[in-house]
Amino acid sequence: EYRNYIAHSIFLVTEALTPECGPSCFNPWKDVVLPGHTDYFRYRRMRAFNRPTEERTLLFNFHGRHPGLCHLYKENRVRGKIMEAFAGKPGVSVGGFTDDYFERMGLSHFCLVPMGTSSWTNHLYE
């Protein structure tokens, strides 16, 4: 039975924290996390819209899924609080997905990376 070997196997995973799986999916003493990546298209877009610090007009941005946008994020309090506190405020940009995401990133000093439903996100690399 294969299950007899799982505890002694070394896992190569893309996420150390897998929702609804818990610690049984990852053991930091033996398993390896292979990080996600930013594809070449996103990399080129980020480079094209990158601005020097003195030209950045936004303190921070966050654009992604949140409780008001997706039912899977209903219990995500941090993303919800970000929306409550900063939506519509000057000098920041928060909300759902937007077509000019890379332009907003290039105008921001910081990019917020609140936890979502998995342990990694493209925002971490961007």
Protein Blocks (a to p, Z undefined) as FASTA:
>chain_A
ZZlmmmmpccddfbfbdghkljmlpcfklpccddddddfklmmmmmmmpccfklpcbfbd
cddddfklomklmmmmklmmmmmmmgopahiacddddfklmmmmmmpfbdcdddffbfbd
fklmZZ
